[in-house]
């Protein structure tokens, strides 16, 4: 596993070093290394977000020195000789790319067998969010639209202005809500911005569930989010988001992107994209081949009457296959 890359497609948020992983959103990869005497091997950690936690659990048969290095400036943020049985938690304060380096200090070959876990455990999760009427309504609307696993919506303290998603959970940071509160005094605009943020992350979650190959492409996700606003009769949310993105200073944002990994387009371009997709009368038709297998039968029947000949046939075939499966 020399220089193996861990591409996690994950977003991680802040937590205490003592937070229980049982309540966390997690991604685990195996950690199996064979290192010659005096040699090193490294694992590249891509797209690590601020205040994330890595947990390493492993057994070894030699003396290993572990270091964590931030790629952008080669700063060593952790260095320690590891015991034969590891259960190590590393907290990462700054977002970016990192490198885990394993140095075999023994005079013989070393084997490491364990796992590396990236944790999405939100700090200070609002336990009352489940009863939040707006989020419940969003969840119910999605259930009427799509055949998909339930998506859990949480609000959390993240120590950053952001929102995150996995295949089954969307986390909205309290700092992002505060950002929208500072941006506008209008409750309606704040509601629109929050909704678009949630739909953007929901798009990530759904495309991940459906194993869509571009589920981490932020422009694709923005486009799907615009479509979701149309399917849910919430088109004002996309326009409010476009206006918000237009207000962001491009020069400052560009400098930030030079120093940090950020797959989103510049905000001014995101605004243009949102408006372009919102006005695109072919948007639904272009996405339907992707969505047909995942739309509920009730909604497929409604879409069938408004679709072109090719899409009508695709929908008819899908419904026929479902009816056939139900009778067996």
N, C-alpha and C positions, 0 to 999 in steps of 0.2 A: 504494500500500500504506500509506496514511496510517493511523497508529495501529493497524496490524494486530496482532491478538492471536495469540500462539503458545500453544495449549492442547496440552501435550505428554503428558498422561496417563503420565508417566514418573516414575521415582524415580531419584535420582542419589546416588552415594556417593563418598566421599573418594578422592583420588588425588594423587600428586605432579604438579607442573606439567610434569615431564619424562616422565610415563607414556606409553607408546606407545598411540595410539588404535587401532592395528590389533588389539589384544587386548581392546578395550573393547566394552561394550554401548552402542550409539549411537542417537540419533535426530537426523536432519538435516532442516532445513527451508530452502527457498531464501530468499535475502536479496536482494531486488531493490527498490531504492528510487530514486525521483527526487525530489530536494529542491531547492526554489527557493533562490536566493541569500539568505543570511542567515536561513534558516528551519530549523526542526528537525522531525524525525519520530522516533517512539518505537515500540519493540516491548515489549509487556508479557510478562514471563516469569512464568508461573504455577507455583506449587507447587515451587519450587526448594528442594532439601534441603541440609542442612549439608554443607560440604566438597565441593561439586560443582564441575565444570569446564565452562566454555563455551569453545568454539573458534570464532573468526570468521575465515573465509578469504574475501577479496574483492579486487576491483580497483576503483579509483575514478578519476575524472578531475578531482578538485578537492581542496581542503583541508577535511578533516573532523575535527571534534573529537568523540570518543566518550566518553560518561560512563555509568556504571552506578550507578543510584540504588535504594536499598532503600525500598520503598513505605511501610512502617509508620512510619518516622520521617524519610523524605526524606534520609537520610544518603547522601552521595556516597562510594561505595567504590572508584571507579576514574575517572580522568580523564586523557586523553592525546590529543595530536594524532596522527592516524594517517597512515602512509605510503601511497603510491599503491597498493602491493601489500601487502595485509594477510596476516598469519598470526598472529593474536593469541589468547593463552590467558588467560582470566579465571578466577581461583579465587574461589569464593564460600564464605565460612566459615560464615555463618548461614543457617538455613532461612527461607523466606518468599517474598514476592512482590517482584519487581524490575522495573526499567524500564531498557531500553537506549535512550539518547538520542543521536541523530546530529545534529550541528549543522554546517550548511554555512557555512563561514567565507569561501567564495569570493564573487566578485562576479557569478558566473554559475551557471546551473542545474547540479546535480551528479547523476550517476548512479552508483549502487553496484550491483555485480553479484557475488554470491558465495553463501555459505551459512553457516548458523549451526548448530553441532552441540552438542547436550547429551550429555555422555559419562557412561556408567555403569561406567567402568572401576574395578573394585574395587582398592583398595590392598592389598598383601600378601595376594594370593589364596593359599590353601592348595592347593598343587599335588597333594597326596595325597588330596584329597577325592574324586576320581573313583573311587578304590579303596575308599572308605569303605563298609563292608558295609551299614549302615543306609540310606544314601542310595541305594545300588544297589538295595536291596530295594524302596524306595519307587518308584524309577523303573520297575522291572520290574512292580510291581503296577499302576501307571498304564497301562503298555503293554498289560496284559491287560484293563483296563477300557475304555480309550478309544482311538478312532482320532484321533490327534493327533501333531503334530510332537514329537520328543524334547525333553524339558525338562532342561536342564543345571543341576545343583545345585552351588553353590559356597559355601565359607565364606571370609569376608574380614574384614579390619580396616576398619571404617567410620568410626571416631571418633564413633560414636553407637550407641545401643541400638536396633536396628531390624532389619528384613528387607525385601527389595525384590524386585520381579519385573518382567520384561519378558515378551513372548510366548514366549520360548524359554529363559529363564534365571531361576532363583531364587537369590538371594544371601542367605545367613544371616550376620548380623554376629557376629563373635566377642564383641562387647560384649553382645549379646542373650543369648548362651549363658552369659556370665559373670553376667548379671542373674539368670537362672534358677538358676544355681549358688548365688548369694547368697540367693535366695528360699527354697530348700528344700534340705535335706540328703538328701532321698530321691532316689536315682537314677531310680526309676520315675516320680516326679512330674516331674522335670526332663525325662525322655524324653518324657512325654506333652505337656508344654508346648512342647518343641521340635518335636514332630510336628505339633501343631495349628498352630504358626506356619508350618511348611513347607506344610501343607495349605491354609492361608489364602492364602499366596503362590501356591501351585499353582493355586488357584481363580482368582486374578487372571490367571495365565498362560493357563489353558485358555479362560476366557471371552474373553480378548483374541484368542487364536488363532481362536476361533469367531465373532469379530466380534459378540459379544453386546452390546447397546447399554448395559447397565448394568455393564460390566466394571470400572468404577472406583468403583462404589457399595459402600462398605465393609460395609454391612449385608447386601446381596445376597451379597457374597463370603463373609461369615461364615456365612450360611445354607448356601451351597454347601459350605463347608468342613465344616460339621456333617454334611451328607449324605455327603461323602467319608469321614468317619470311620465312618459306618455301612456304606458300600459296601466299606470295607477292614477291617471288623471291629475298629475301633480307637475305639469309643465312649468309652472312659475318657479319651481325649485331650480331648474336648469338655468333659467334666465337670471335669477338672483345670484347663482354661483358664477355665471359669466361676468356679471357686474362686479362681484367681489374680486375675481381674478384680475380684471382690468385695473383694479385699484392698487395692485401690488407693484412696488417699484422694481422694474426689470433689472436695472444695473446691480442693485444690492442682491437680488435673487441670483443673478448670474454668478456673482462672486462667491456666494454660498455654494452653488452647485460645483464650482471649480474645486472646492475643498471637501465636499461631501458627496457620497453616492446618493443620487436622487434620480429615479427613473421617470418622474413626471416631466412633461414639457414645461417650458417657462409659462408662468401664469397668463401672460398676455396671449400666448398661443393657445393655451387651454380655453380661454374665453372665446377665441375665434372658432375653435373646434366645436365647443358646445353649441354655439349659435348655428354653425353649419349643419351639424347633425339634427338639431331641433327643427330646422327648416327643410330637411331632406325628406321628401315624400316617399322615397324608396327605402328609408331606414328599416321599417318593419319587415319589408319583403326580403331585404338583404340578410337580416338576422334569422328569419324564420327557418331556413334549413338547419341552423344550429339548434334552435329552440324547440322545434316540433316534437322531438322525442321526450321533452321535459315539460311541456305545457299540459295542464290538466285537460281531460277530455271535454269537460264543460266549456272551457275557454277555447279549445280547438274548434269546436262546433261554431262558436261565435266568430272566430277568425276565418273560418272556411268560407262564409258567405261574402266576405270582403276581400278575398284573395284572388290573385290571377289564376289562370287555368292550371299552370304547373304546380303552384302551391296548393290549390284545391285538391289536385290528385295526390300530392304528398300527404296532405292531411287525411284524405280518405284512406290511403294505404295504412297510415299510422293507426287510425281508429279501427280499421279492419283487423290489423294485427293484435291490437289490444283486446278487441271483442273475441277474437279467436283464442287468445291466451286465457281469457276468463272462462271460456266454455270447456276447457280441458283441465 
